[in-house]
């Protein structure tokens, strides 16, 4: 199977980045956890112990959910991420991401939607409502840095994460997984966006969804597109090391401004499970 890797950076820029992060990292107040390695971002659990709490479906704005959060706050507050499931699905379909991402130093809420038939625009509003709940009303709000927030989602939830990022440009990152949306153009999107598609997706084909979405995001916005080799539409519904390791890297790089993770994104990854990768490397400061 032919593999295509497109890297939009020169060797001199990569070399410069290899030197620069060390000085930046010392002054970065948002770093959480030890220096990362391939093994640490591929691990099923990261360095933080995780607890969880349920959110009632009676909360306004979304259908309830589950919050996963680092138990210790010895290193300070954390960035936060809201994740939406896809059409007709519940939070259980993306629940594996909750503890996996939280154990790397994030507060994560996996949500149920108001209706399993909600469309992307509504799911985007619900993702934003979930973040608002996390930072203003939840029992873990004191653990969260409200200036460092992100969204993700699967299928229509992925399309919803694009909607949320477009509507709330102060977000630090968006990660649509096998995203589906009738809107194909995201020319005003400013949030660093990492789209992950499945090569054999017959529901949200990468040729009519993920790739056009990626291409429409302006070059001035940090973005990446990763296509999973041989994957169907449902690859986000089971634990996947490749998906997790690069989600972690993207969130660390853009939510935490942690340049220690730049090494996993630039130059482009070439894991055997990746069919194609496109990006805007090198990432700006």
LONULO-486906 format. One record per residue (C-alpha): residue number from 1; z, x, y. Coordinates in steps of 0.25 Angstrom, whole numbers. Last residue first. Layout:
N
+-----+-------+-------+-------+
| pos |    c3 |    c1 |    c2 |
+-----+-------+-------+-------+
| NUM |     Z |     X |     Y |
...
+-----+-------+-------+-------+
% end
This chain:
285
+-----+-------+-------+-------+
| pos |    c3 |    c1 |    c2 |
+-----+-------+-------+-------+
| 285 |    75 |    28 |   118 |
| 284 |    61 |    22 |   114 |
| 283 |    57 |    20 |   100 |
| 282 |    47 |    30 |    94 |
| 281 |    41 |    23 |    88 |
| 280 |    35 |     9 |    91 |
| 279 |    33 |     4 |    77 |
| 278 |    24 |     1 |    65 |
| 277 |    28 |     1 |    50 |
| 276 |    20 |    -3 |    38 |
| 275 |    22 |    -5 |    23 |
| 274 |    37 |    -1 |    23 |
| 273 |    44 |    -1 |     9 |
| 272 |    40 |    14 |     7 |
| 271 |    48 |    17 |    20 |
| 270 |    40 |    24 |    31 |
| 269 |    48 |    21 |    43 |
| 268 |    41 |    24 |    56 |
| 267 |    45 |    37 |    64 |
| 266 |    54 |    31 |    70 |
| 265 |    61 |    20 |    64 |
| 264 |    71 |    27 |    55 |
| 263 |    73 |    39 |    64 |
| 262 |    76 |    29 |    76 |
| 261 |    89 |    25 |    69 |
| 260 |    98 |    36 |    76 |
| 259 |    92 |    30 |    89 |
| 258 |   103 |    20 |    89 |
| 257 |    99 |    10 |   100 |
| 256 |   109 |     1 |    93 |
| 255 |   100 |   -12 |    93 |
| 254 |    87 |    -4 |    94 |
| 253 |    88 |     8 |    84 |
| 252 |    99 |     2 |    76 |
| 251 |    92 |   -11 |    74 |
| 250 |    79 |    -4 |    71 |
| 249 |    86 |     5 |    61 |
| 248 |    93 |    -6 |    54 |
| 247 |    81 |   -14 |    53 |
| 246 |    74 |    -2 |    47 |
| 245 |    84 |     0 |    37 |
| 244 |    86 |   -15 |    33 |
| 243 |    71 |   -18 |    31 |
| 242 |    69 |    -5 |    22 |
| 241 |    82 |    -8 |    14 |
| 240 |    78 |   -23 |    11 |
| 239 |    88 |   -33 |     7 |
| 238 |    82 |   -46 |     5 |
| 237 |    77 |   -57 |    14 |
| 236 |    69 |   -48 |    24 |
| 235 |    58 |   -46 |    13 |
| 234 |    55 |   -61 |    13 |
| 233 |    41 |   -61 |    19 |
| 232 |    36 |   -52 |     8 |
| 231 |    36 |   -36 |     8 |
| 230 |    26 |   -27 |     2 |
| 229 |    29 |   -16 |    11 |
| 228 |    38 |   -20 |    23 |
| 227 |    31 |   -20 |    36 |
| 226 |    39 |   -13 |    48 |
| 225 |    35 |   -16 |    62 |
| 224 |    42 |    -9 |    74 |
| 223 |    45 |   -12 |    88 |
| 222 |    50 |    -6 |   101 |
| 221 |    44 |   -14 |   112 |
| 220 |    35 |    -8 |   122 |
| 219 |    24 |    -9 |   112 |
| 218 |    24 |   -24 |   114 |
| 217 |    27 |   -33 |   102 |
| 216 |    14 |   -40 |    98 |
| 215 |    11 |   -29 |    87 |
| 214 |    25 |   -32 |    80 |
| 213 |    23 |   -47 |    80 |
| 212 |     9 |   -46 |    75 |
| 211 |    13 |   -37 |    64 |
| 210 |    25 |   -46 |    60 |
| 209 |    18 |   -59 |    60 |
| 208 |     3 |   -61 |    56 |
| 207 |     0 |   -48 |    49 |
| 206 |    15 |   -47 |    44 |
| 205 |    14 |   -60 |    37 |
| 204 |    25 |   -69 |    40 |
| 203 |    24 |   -78 |    27 |
| 202 |    16 |   -69 |    18 |
| 201 |    24 |   -56 |    20 |
| 200 |    17 |   -46 |    11 |
| 199 |    19 |   -34 |    21 |
| 198 |    33 |   -39 |    26 |
| 197 |    37 |   -37 |    40 |
| 196 |    48 |   -30 |    48 |
| 195 |    47 |   -31 |    63 |
| 194 |    56 |   -22 |    72 |
| 193 |    57 |   -26 |    86 |
| 192 |    63 |   -19 |    98 |
| 191 |    65 |   -31 |   108 |
| 190 |    55 |   -32 |   119 |
| 189 |    46 |   -44 |   114 |
| 188 |    36 |   -48 |   125 |
| 187 |    24 |   -46 |   116 |
| 186 |    29 |   -54 |   104 |
| 185 |    16 |   -60 |   100 |
| 184 |    15 |   -67 |    86 |
| 183 |    23 |   -80 |    88 |
| 182 |    22 |   -88 |    76 |
| 181 |    33 |   -81 |    70 |
| 180 |    37 |   -74 |    57 |
| 179 |    45 |   -61 |    56 |
| 178 |    45 |   -53 |    42 |
| 177 |    58 |   -47 |    48 |
| 176 |    59 |   -47 |    63 |
| 175 |    69 |   -36 |    68 |
| 174 |    72 |   -37 |    83 |
| 173 |    80 |   -27 |    91 |
| 172 |    88 |   -25 |   104 |
| 171 |    88 |   -39 |   110 |
| 170 |    87 |   -40 |   125 |
| 169 |    73 |   -46 |   124 |
| 168 |    79 |   -59 |   119 |
| 167 |    68 |   -69 |   118 |
| 166 |    58 |   -59 |   112 |
| 165 |    68 |   -54 |   103 |
| 164 |    73 |   -68 |    98 |
| 163 |    58 |   -72 |    96 |
| 162 |    56 |   -59 |    88 |
| 161 |    68 |   -62 |    80 |
| 160 |    64 |   -76 |    77 |
| 159 |    51 |   -71 |    71 |
| 158 |    60 |   -63 |    62 |
| 157 |    68 |   -76 |    59 |
| 156 |    55 |   -83 |    56 |
| 155 |    53 |   -72 |    46 |
| 154 |    66 |   -64 |    45 |
| 153 |    75 |   -61 |    57 |
| 152 |    80 |   -50 |    66 |
| 151 |    87 |   -50 |    80 |
| 150 |    94 |   -39 |    88 |
| 149 |   106 |   -37 |    98 |
| 148 |   112 |   -25 |   105 |
| 147 |   117 |   -30 |   119 |
| 146 |   127 |   -39 |   112 |
| 145 |   135 |   -27 |   106 |
| 144 |   142 |   -34 |    94 |
| 143 |   155 |   -32 |    88 |
| 142 |   162 |   -41 |    98 |
| 141 |   153 |   -53 |    94 |
| 140 |   158 |   -52 |    80 |
| 139 |   164 |   -66 |    79 |
| 138 |   152 |   -72 |    85 |
| 137 |   151 |   -79 |    99 |
| 136 |   144 |   -70 |   109 |
| 135 |   137 |   -58 |   102 |
| 134 |   134 |   -65 |    89 |
| 133 |   131 |   -78 |    94 |
| 132 |   121 |   -73 |   104 |
| 131 |   115 |   -65 |    93 |
| 130 |   114 |   -78 |    85 |
| 129 |   108 |   -85 |    96 |
| 128 |    97 |   -75 |    98 |
| 127 |    94 |   -76 |    83 |
| 126 |    94 |   -91 |    84 |
| 125 |    84 |   -90 |    96 |
| 124 |    75 |   -81 |    88 |
| 123 |    76 |   -91 |    76 |
| 122 |    71 |  -102 |    85 |
| 121 |    59 |   -95 |    89 |
| 120 |    56 |   -91 |    75 |
| 119 |    56 |  -105 |    69 |
| 118 |    68 |  -112 |    63 |
| 117 |    66 |  -118 |    49 |
| 116 |    79 |  -113 |    43 |
| 115 |    86 |  -121 |    54 |
| 114 |    97 |  -116 |    64 |
| 113 |    95 |  -102 |    58 |
| 112 |   104 |   -94 |    50 |
| 111 |   108 |   -81 |    55 |
| 110 |   110 |   -67 |    51 |
| 109 |   119 |   -60 |    61 |
| 108 |   121 |   -45 |    61 |
| 107 |   130 |   -36 |    69 |
| 106 |   125 |   -22 |    68 |
| 105 |   130 |    -8 |    63 |
| 104 |   123 |    -4 |    50 |
| 103 |   131 |   -13 |    41 |
| 102 |   127 |   -25 |    50 |
| 101 |   112 |   -22 |    46 |
| 100 |   115 |   -23 |    31 |
|  99 |   125 |   -34 |    32 |
|  98 |   116 |   -44 |    39 |
|  97 |   102 |   -40 |    33 |
|  96 |   106 |   -45 |    20 |
|  95 |   107 |   -59 |    26 |
|  94 |    92 |   -61 |    29 |
|  93 |    90 |   -72 |    19 |
|  92 |   104 |   -77 |    20 |
|  91 |   102 |   -80 |    34 |
|  90 |    94 |   -93 |    30 |
|  89 |    79 |   -95 |    27 |
|  88 |    70 |  -106 |    30 |
|  87 |    62 |   -97 |    40 |
|  86 |    68 |   -83 |    41 |
|  85 |    82 |   -78 |    43 |
|  84 |    87 |   -73 |    57 |
|  83 |    94 |   -60 |    60 |
|  82 |   103 |   -57 |    72 |
|  81 |   107 |   -43 |    75 |
|  80 |   119 |   -37 |    83 |
|  79 |   122 |   -23 |    89 |
|  78 |   136 |   -18 |    86 |
|  77 |   149 |   -16 |    94 |
|  76 |   157 |    -3 |    93 |
|  75 |   158 |     8 |    83 |
|  74 |   172 |     4 |    77 |
|  73 |   166 |   -10 |    76 |
|  72 |   169 |   -11 |    61 |
|  71 |   165 |   -23 |    53 |
|  70 |   150 |   -22 |    56 |
|  69 |   144 |   -36 |    57 |
|  68 |   137 |   -46 |    49 |
|  67 |   136 |   -60 |    55 |
|  66 |   131 |   -72 |    46 |
|  65 |   123 |   -84 |    51 |
|  64 |   124 |   -97 |    59 |
|  63 |   112 |  -106 |    62 |
|  62 |   108 |  -102 |    76 |
|  61 |   110 |  -106 |    90 |
|  60 |   124 |  -112 |    90 |
|  59 |   134 |  -108 |    79 |
|  58 |   136 |  -120 |    69 |
|  57 |   129 |  -112 |    58 |
|  56 |   142 |  -104 |    58 |
|  55 |   141 |   -88 |    58 |
|  54 |   147 |   -81 |    46 |
|  53 |   154 |   -67 |    46 |
|  52 |   151 |   -54 |    41 |
|  51 |   157 |   -40 |    39 |
|  50 |   150 |   -27 |    38 |
|  49 |   155 |   -12 |    36 |
|  48 |   146 |    -3 |    44 |
|  47 |   139 |    10 |    38 |
|  46 |   127 |     3 |    33 |
|  45 |   125 |    -6 |    21 |
|  44 |   113 |    -8 |    12 |
|  43 |   109 |     7 |    15 |
|  42 |    95 |    10 |    20 |
|  41 |   100 |    13 |    35 |
|  40 |   110 |    22 |    29 |
|  39 |   101 |    29 |    19 |
|  38 |    90 |    32 |    29 |
|  37 |   101 |    38 |    38 |
|  36 |   109 |    33 |    50 |
|  35 |   119 |    41 |    58 |
|  34 |   132 |    33 |    57 |
|  33 |   135 |    19 |    62 |
|  32 |   133 |    12 |    76 |
|  31 |   126 |    18 |    88 |
|  30 |   127 |     9 |   100 |
|  29 |   133 |    18 |   109 |
|  28 |   121 |    27 |   110 |
|  27 |   125 |    40 |   117 |
|  26 |   125 |    49 |   105 |
|  25 |   113 |    42 |    99 |
|  24 |   104 |    46 |   111 |
|  23 |   106 |    61 |   110 |
|  22 |   103 |    60 |    95 |
|  21 |    92 |    50 |    97 |
|  20 |    83 |    60 |   105 |
|  19 |    80 |    71 |    95 |
|  18 |    72 |    62 |    84 |
|  17 |    66 |    54 |    95 |
|  16 |    60 |    66 |   101 |
|  15 |    54 |    70 |    88 |
|  14 |    49 |    56 |    86 |
|  13 |    42 |    56 |    99 |
|  12 |    35 |    70 |    96 |
|  11 |    30 |    65 |    83 |
|  10 |    23 |    53 |    90 |
|   9 |    27 |    39 |    88 |
|   8 |    19 |    26 |    85 |
|   7 |    21 |    26 |    70 |
|   6 |    13 |    17 |    62 |
|   5 |    15 |    17 |    47 |
|   4 |     5 |    10 |    38 |
|   3 |     7 |    10 |    22 |
|   2 |    -4 |     6 |    13 |
|   1 |     0 |     0 |     0 |
+-----+-------+-------+-------+
% end
